[in-house]
Amino acid sequence: MHGLTKYTAGMANGQVAAILLIASWITCTGRGQTPPASIDCNGALSAPISFMDLPGLPWSAVSTKDSCWVFVSLTSTSHPRSVSGIGLLRHLGGKFQLQRTVAVERAPTGLALTHDEKLLVVADGAYLVFLDATRVLTGTGDPIIGYLAGASGDGILSPTITADDKFLFVTKEYAKGVMVIDLVKARAGGFQQDSVVGVVPVGGTTGPGPLALSPDNKFLYTTVPVASPEWNWPIECKPELMWRTTSHPAGADLSAAKPEFPQGAIVIMDVARAKSEPSNAVLARIPAGCVASRIGITSDGTKLWTTARADRLAMMFDSAKLLDDPQHSLISTVPVGAAPLGIVIGESGKRVIVANSNRNTKEADAPSTLTVIDTTQNGGKGAAIGTVQAGIFPRELSLSPDQRTLYVSNYGSQSLEIVDLTRMPLQPFGR
């Protein structure tokens, strides 16, 4: 600290104090301490939208409770400097900076941070990797403290954690199930395989996407893009434009194409049963459009939203009716952009934001948009009140805990987009 004296000579006392405060914070964080409260790491963003280039392909982003730090999963590209692992972003002075990266081999996808903020869970193909969050934040020690191995080809994709940090659920995309883990046992025993309770058989011709827990943690929801043949659902869905099937060459005109697939589904699981008898935890499967992709639930648990990728729709369901009266559970649909994937719900359910991925379209390599929905408009095209600029292939969306900031994983353009939701610049909506 004494080395700063020659640089602060002649400065006003306030300027000197600010420099000394920042210097002390840098020193403290090297020892794993948190920044002083007077360092504003959760102040207003310097721009309504910013794009942060990353050294890998971003999949998921999760913020700490104070919104000062964001963890981003990264998958490497063919570039020799590309990174496979976790990027740590720091928010300070209205901007985000890449603080460091932590190597996690293979292809990290979904992330979950325990509510005590001590453990970062990383889905990584055939593995579920556990990182000491404090070591990631401080850059000290080996952050990888354990892992659980799945079968080769399981496609471990997306984790979520109960509010009490006692159980962990993770989707196995290619194994078409949800793995249930006793997280208390896993942490106490060094992340051994005996902490795996079992697997919920979700089904589907392709496996489940990300998960959502009801606010009371009684129900666990996911989607499957296409129903399993044994469900005997009607064939209603055409292939997506760039899909290649026996009767549909990739890129062929779809106007005369015949339906080849059933709808996808919302799958509802009983959390208590999943903890003790996962093989019998599925309560219901409800049709949710063609290529049902992502799911979100309002903070009061009354409404559930999904994206139907091939239909270019966001769909709103009555959560209670999904079990009690499934045929009348669909409240409304809202046309959005091409190939919608990620979805988040903010403003106490008044706003829904959808990532238009452009996946499996002729515009897959072009920058895309996010569609903003006003849920008070009771569905239909008029409920989409505008769009927000995005990068190439916006894949997943997440919110800061205070719901003021949106994080967009622009997978194709290798950037994390940061949107100030209080100053969101909307453009007119057009499909």
N, C-alpha and C positions, 0 to 999 in steps of 0.2 A: 504494500500500500504506500510506503514511503516514496516509491519511485514515481508516484503521480504528482508529487509536490511541484516539480519544475513545469508540469503542464498546466497546473491550476493557478499559477501566479498571475495576478491581475484580473482574475475572473470574479464575478459577483458571487456572494455567499451561496445563493440558490443554485448557481451553476456548479459550484464545487460540490455541494451536497448531493446533487443528482449524479455526478460522476462517481463520487465515493459510494453512493448507494448501489449503482450498477456494478461497480467493481466488487463490492462486498457480496452481491448476489452471485456473480460469476464464481467467486471463491467458494461460497457456501454450496452452490449446486454441485460443485466438484466433489463435495463430501456427502452428497445425497440429501442435503437439506432443501426445504421448500423455499421459494422466493419470498422476500418480505411482502407484506400486504400492500405496501405503497407502490410496488412495481405493478403497473396495470397490465396484467396479462390477459384480461378479459374485457378490454375497452373496445370502443367502436373500431371496426375495420377501416382501413385507410381508403378502400374502394368498395363499391357495391358488389363487384365481381372481380375475382383475381384467379389466375391459373398458375399453379406451381409445378414446374417441370420436375419429374422424379426419375431416379436411376433405374426404374423397372416399371412393369405394367401394374398399375394399382387395381386392387380388387375391392378391399373393404377399408373403412376408416372408423375408428372409435376414439372418442374424446374422454379425457379425464373430467371429473365432476366440475372442476373449476374452469374448464375450457382452456387451460394454459398449454396443454399438450395433446397431440393427436398421434395415434399409432396408425400406420397404413401398411397393409400387406402388399408386398411387391413380388411379381414373378419376373424372372430374368428373360431377356430377349437374346438374339444372336450377337448383340454388341458385346465386345470384350469387357467393357466397363459396366455392363448391366448387372443389377443386383437381384438376387433372390433372397427375400427375408422381410424384415420389418423396418420401415422408415419411421423415425421419430421426428415430429414437427413441433416447433415451439412457437407459441403465439406471444408476441411482445410488441408493444408500440403500434398496434393495428395491423401488423404483418405477420406472416408465417415464414419460418426458416427451417430448413432441414438441418436438424441438430446432429444426427448420426444415423447409421444403418446397422442392423444386427443381422448377421447371416443366418438364414434358415433354408436349408437345401430343399430341393424339389420345387414345389409350386404352392406357396402359401395362398390361401383364399380367404375364408371367413375368419373373423376375429370376435372375441368376447373378453371383456374385462370384468373380473369379479367386483362386486359392489364394495368390498373393502379396498379395492384398487391395488391389491398386492400381486395378483396373478393375471397374466395375459395368456389366453388360450388361442392357439393358432391351428386352424384346419390346414392340413398339408398333404393331400393326396392319400397315401396309405398310412399316414400318421396323424396323431393329435399331439401337438407340441405345447409344452407348458414353459412359460418364461416368467422369471422374477421381474415384475414391472419396475420395481425400484432400481434394479441393476440396469434395465434398459434406459431409465430416465437419467441415471448418473453416469453410465458408461463404465461402471466398475464391476469386476468379476465376470464370470460366465453367466449370462442371463438364462441359458437353457438349463432348467433344473429337472426336466423329465419329459417323457413322452409315452404314449400308448400306441401300439401298432395295431392296425387293422389288417385285413387280408389284402393281398395285392389286387388292385383294381376296385377296391371299395369306393373310391372317390369321396373320401371324407371332405365335406364341403363347408358346412356352416354350423357353428356352435351357438348355443344360448344357455344362460345360467339363471336358475331360480333366484328370487329376490333375497332369499336367506343364504345364498352361496352354498347350499348343501348338495344340489344336484346339477349336473351338466347334461345337456342334450345336444347331439350333433348329427346332422344328416349325413347319410352314406348314399351318395347319388346313384352309383352303379349297383350297389347292393340293395337299393330300393327300401331302405329302412332308416330308423332313427336310433342311434346308439344311446343308451342310458348309462350314466356314470355317477357313482356315489362320490361326489367331489370331496367330501370330508374325509372319507377313507383314502381316496387317492392322494390328497395332500399329506395326510398323516403317515401313509405307508410308502411314500416315494414313488407314486404314480405307477403302481403295479397293475397287471392285467386283472387281478381279482377285484379291482374296484369297478369293473364293468358289470353292471347288473344284467344287461341283455340288450336286445334289439327289438324295437317296435316294427312289425312288418307293414310298412306303409303301402307298398304296391305301386302300380303305374308301369307303363312300358319303359319310361325313363324315370329316374328316381326323384326324390323330393328336393325342393329348393330350400331357401332359408326359412327359419322358424320364427314364430311369434308366440309369446306367452300372454294369456289373458292377464289383466291387471291384478286379479286376485290369485293368480298362479294355479288355478284349478284346471285350466285347459291349455293344451299346446296345439298350435295350428301350423300346417304347412300346405304347400301345393304340390301337385304332380302335373306335368305338362299334358300327358295323355293317359287316359284310363287304361287299366289292365284289360286284356281280352276277356278274362273270366268274370268281369263285372257285367258283361253283356250290355254295355251302353250303346246307344245307336250311333252309327257312323254319320257325323255331321260336319267335320272339319276338312277343309282343303289344305294341301301342303303350303308351307310358306314359300315365297318366290324362289329362293335359292336352295330350297331342299331338293334333294335328288331321290326320287322313288322309282319303282319299276314302271309306273305309268306317267311320271312327271319329270322330264329333264330339268335340271337346275336352270332357272331363268326363263322358263317357258311361260307363255301367257296363261294366266290363271282364270280368265273369264269363262272359259269352257271346261275348266278342270272339274272333275268330280270329287266329292268328299271321299277321303280315304281313312280318316281317323275319328275316334270319339273325342268328346271334350276332355279337358283336364279336370282336376278336382281340387276342392278344399278337403283336407283330411284333418279331422278333429280327434285329438287324443286326450284321454283322462290322465292327468298328471299323477294323481295318487296311485292309480293302477300301474302306470308306467314305472313307478319307483319299485314296485313289488312284483308285478306280473306283466312285463312289457309285451309279451306275445299276445296279450288280450286287452291292450290299451286303446285300440282304435274304436271310437264311438260311432263315427259316421264319415261318409264320403259324399260330397255334394258337387254336382257339375258346376264348373266355374269358367266356362269359355274355352276357346280353342288355344291351346298351349298356355295354360295357366302357369304363371311364372313366379310372382312375388306376392307377399302378403303383409298387411299391416293392420293394426287394431287401434281404435281410438282410446284415449286415456281413461274414459269411463267404461270401456269394454262393451259398449252397446252396438257399435258398428265395426264391420270388418271389410277391408278393401283389398282387392286383388288386381293384378294386371293379367290381361289375356293377350298374349303377344301376337298371335296370328289374327285376332279380331281387331287389333288396335283399339282396345277398350280398357278403361278402368271400371271396375265393378264394385258396387257397394251392397253389402249384405247386412241383414238384421242378425246380430250374433245369437240372440235367444232362439229365433226361428230356425237357425241352422240345425238345431237338434229337435225342436218341438214341432216345426212345420216347414221342413226344408223346401217343399215345392213353392212356397211363398216367401222364401227368405231373401230373394233378390229384390232390393229396393230400387236400384237404378243403374244404368250404365252411362258412361261418359266417353265419347270418342276422343282419342288422344292422337299422338304421333305414331310414327312407324316403329313397330316391334317394341312396345313398352316393356321394361323390365323393372328396375328398382322403383320403390314407392315409399314415401314417408307421409305421416299425418302430423300436422301442427295446429297451433292456435286452438287448442281444445277441440279438435275435430273439424274446425271451420275451413281449413285449407288442406288440400292433398296435393302433393307434388309427385310427378311421374317422370321417370327417365325414358326418353324415346331413343332406344339403343340403335335403331337402323339395322339391327342384326338380321341376317338372311334377306337383305334387300339389295337392290342395285346401288344404293347410296351408302353401303356399309362403311366405306372409307372416307365419308364426308362428315364434317362437323354436324352435330345434331342439336336438339333442343330438349328442354324440360317443359312439361305442360303443368300449369297451375290451375287447380280446380277449386271453385267456391262451392262447398258442400251445401250451402243454404239455398242453392238454386234448384235443388230437387232433380238433379240429373239432366241428361240430354246434352247436346252440343253447347248450349248456352252456359252450362256450368263451367266449361273451360274458359277462364277469363283472360288467358294470355300464355305466352311462352317466354322462357329465359334461355339465353345462349348457352350452349354446352360445347364440349369438345367432341372428339371422335369416339364412338361407342361408350356413352355414359352408362355404366353398368350397375353400380350400386349407389344408394343414397343413404345418408345418415345425418342426424341432427345433433347439435351440441346440447348438453343437458338443459340449458336455459331456452332452447328452441329459437335462438336468435340467429344461428349460423347453420347453413346447410353445406355438407361436404359431398362432392360428386366425384366418384372414381371414373375418370375418363380413360378407360382402359386402352382404347385405340390410339389416343394422342399422348399417352404416358404422362398424364398430369392429374393433380388433384385440384378440382375447382372449389373455390370457397365463396359462398354467396351470403351476403348480409341480407337476411330476410326482412329487416325493417326498411331496407332501401332497394328492394328487388326491382330491377328495371324490366317491366313487362312489355312484350311485343304482342301485337294482335295475334290471336290464335287462328291457325289455318292448317288443315290436315295435309 
